[in-house]
Amino acid sequence: MKTISSKNNTYIKFIRSLHNKKGRDQSRKFYIEGIHQVGEALSNNFPLESIIYSPGLLKSSFGKSITENGHKKGVEIIQVTPEVFKSISLKEGPQGISAVGIQKWVDLSSLAKLDGVWIAIENIQDPGNLGSILRSLDGINGKGIILLGDSTDPYHPTAVRASTGTIFRILVVRSDVKDIDIWRSTNGAIFIGTICETAKSYRHVEYPENMVLFMGSEQKGLSKEARNLCDELVTIHMSGSIDSLNLACAASIVLFEIHDQKVKND
Amino acid sequence: MKTISSKNNTYIKFIRSLHNKKGRDQSRKFYIEGIHQVGEALSNNFPLESIIYSPGLLKSSFGKSITENGHKKGVEIIQVTPEVFKSISLKEGPQGISAVGIQKWVDLSSLAKLDGVWIAIENIQDPGNLGSILRSLDGINGKGIILLGDSTDPYHPTAVRASTGTIFRILVVRSDVKDIDIWRSTNGAIFIGTICETAKSYRHVEYPENMVLFMGSEQKGLSKEARNLCDELVTIHMSGSIDSLNLACAASIVLFEIHDQKVKND
């Protein structure tokens, strides 16, 4: 196998372009880094264009087995020098393995029936929050996320990292309030919205099996239009001096209430 | 009032040094930015050394009233040019107001009796997580945080920002497992630990009024030594494919269970 030793190689430059929104939007691909992330993508049969590794950096035998596994699955394997790898890496101590993934977007209209717990978030700004929400949603075996409005990119490297591999399992939909309203009219999904203002406690609602939890953005909360879609509005009552929580924390609190009402483990 | 117009002014250079751990550790001071943050520090009577503002950037009348309020409270007010302000700012569109705060650390041995809900976190690495945990802790009217081991700095600008002003109210203690064990022997606090492994569900424990919730680091969870201190170990049961949540999300889920067991709002 040929080893790429130039940072100016066309494909290496393309990989670096995936660190930015423009590069991701144009190619509909994204950057995945590290043994855990690349391993999770492979084990979930997530579509990968290539796996890039540097034998000089990749010491773990598990890491090496990932490249073999990827090769068996037909993913192109690209060998690079440590210097080239560092030019694409976003980590301080890179493990020497990355991948280029192909973005997967589910079309809302293709979802004839809503199954399980979904979350819809309006205008979420922080990719770290988005990744943490995907992680919590997977923790309750949730099905998918619907990004409404001007949301951050779930394929942003920070979102991918914070999702700890759950981005490769959770269905991702991009939509808006108008389209989701039309979609609902044919499938009768239950929408529950979370707001910061006075409302019923999120603890005092019986959640259905199939539902969408609506959350607003970090700055502005849920819009009037989105609230109007909701069958019920809930809030997290607080006792301190603040009036809102971090968005990923708030989403997790409500998601685990939905989950724990159904599952009674001990 | 004289306006500082040089980015190389000694005090301006000192403020920039507060962006880094070394500068904060040496001076025991820290950097606060934005109208909301500086306003919260003042309204909580948090000790401030100075407020720095740039009339060319600070357009909001509320922002201007903060400088007047600070002046009345005896805080030194420093006027700078927009260019100098931008040299200290960590924001993309700076509002033109910052402050230098004096770090407040509570000595564990000064706490004779434990009051309310506290959280103890071992080796937390991410300042954003730490700030979000302070925010959730304030949301349940919690009292303080105990940082065990090699934890990130609560006065890191990212932690201060993510705390949305709660760093100015929550008591902050630095300690270790050995000292907290000695301290507990004289005040009988109840310690409850959160782990990822098999344990009783966090939903099936009756939490006392006064307690410390122990959480481990993002990477390693709670150490054996810390687990041995705990009166009870709990876990968040999950149904998906991951085995752990984001640390701030996990802490928030358990903190609001503790809170909501006591407060029955609707």
Chai-1 contact restraints between the chains, C-beta under 6 A:
chainA,res_idxA,chainB,res_idxB,connection_type,confidence,min_distance_angstrom,max_distance_angstrom,comment,restraint_id
A,S132,B,N246,contact,1.0,0.0,6.0,A-B,restraint_1
A,S132,B,C249,contact,1.0,0.0,6.0,A-B,restraint_2
A,R135,B,N246,contact,1.0,0.0,6.0,A-B,restraint_3
A,S136,B,L245,contact,1.0,0.0,6.0,A-B,restraint_4
A,S136,B,C249,contact,1.0,0.0,6.0,A-B,restraint_5
A,D138,B,G240,contact,1.0,0.0,6.0,A-B,restraint_6
A,D138,B,I242,contact,1.0,0.0,6.0,A-B,restraint_7
A,G139,B,M238,contact,1.0,0.0,6.0,A-B,restraint_8
A,G139,B,G240,contact,1.0,0.0,6.0,A-B,restraint_9
A,G139,B,I242,contact,1.0,0.0,6.0,A-B,restraint_10
A,G139,B,L245,contact,1.0,0.0,6.0,A-B,restraint_11
A,I140,B,S239,contact,1.0,0.0,6.0,A-B,restraint_12
A,N141,B,S239,contact,1.0,0.0,6.0,A-B,restraint_13
A,N141,B,G240,contact,1.0,0.0,6.0,A-B,restraint_14
A,S201,B,N265,contact,1.0,0.0,6.0,A-B,restraint_15
A,S201,B,D266,contact,1.0,0.0,6.0,A-B,restraint_16
A,R203,B,D260,contact,1.0,0.0,6.0,A-B,restraint_17
A,H204,B,D266,contact,1.0,0.0,6.0,A-B,restraint_18
A,H237,B,N265,contact,1.0,0.0,6.0,A-B,restraint_19
A,M238,B,G139,contact,1.0,0.0,6.0,A-B,restraint_20
A,S239,B,I140,contact,1.0,0.0,6.0,A-B,restraint_21
A,S239,B,N141,contact,1.0,0.0,6.0,A-B,restraint_22
A,G240,B,D138,contact,1.0,0.0,6.0,A-B,restraint_23
A,G240,B,G139,contact,1.0,0.0,6.0,A-B,restraint_24
A,G240,B,N141,contact,1.0,0.0,6.0,A-B,restraint_25
A,I242,B,D138,contact,1.0,0.0,6.0,A-B,restraint_26
A,I242,B,G139,contact,1.0,0.0,6.0,A-B,restraint_27
A,L245,B,S136,contact,1.0,0.0,6.0,A-B,restraint_28
A,L245,B,G139,contact,1.0,0.0,6.0,A-B,restraint_29
A,N246,B,S132,contact,1.0,0.0,6.0,A-B,restraint_30
A,N246,B,R135,contact,1.0,0.0,6.0,A-B,restraint_31
A,A248,B,C249,contact,1.0,0.0,6.0,A-B,restraint_32
A,C249,B,S132,contact,1.0,0.0,6.0,A-B,restraint_33
A,C249,B,S136,contact,1.0,0.0,6.0,A-B,restraint_34
A,C249,B,A248,contact,1.0,0.0,6.0,A-B,restraint_35
A,C249,B,C249,contact,1.0,0.0,6.0,A-B,restraint_36
A,C249,B,S252,contact,1.0,0.0,6.0,A-B,restraint_37
A,S252,B,C249,contact,1.0,0.0,6.0,A-B,restraint_38
A,S252,B,I253,contact,1.0,0.0,6.0,A-B,restraint_39
A,I253,B,S252,contact,1.0,0.0,6.0,A-B,restraint_40
A,I253,B,I253,contact,1.0,0.0,6.0,A-B,restraint_41
A,I253,B,F256,contact,1.0,0.0,6.0,A-B,restraint_42
A,F256,B,I253,contact,1.0,0.0,6.0,A-B,restraint_43
A,D260,B,R203,contact,1.0,0.0,6.0,A-B,restraint_44
A,N265,B,S201,contact,1.0,0.0,6.0,A-B,restraint_45
A,N265,B,H237,contact,1.0,0.0,6.0,A-B,restraint_46
A,D266,B,S201,contact,1.0,0.0,6.0,A-B,restraint_47
A,D266,B,H204,contact,1.0,0.0,6.0,A-B,restraint_48
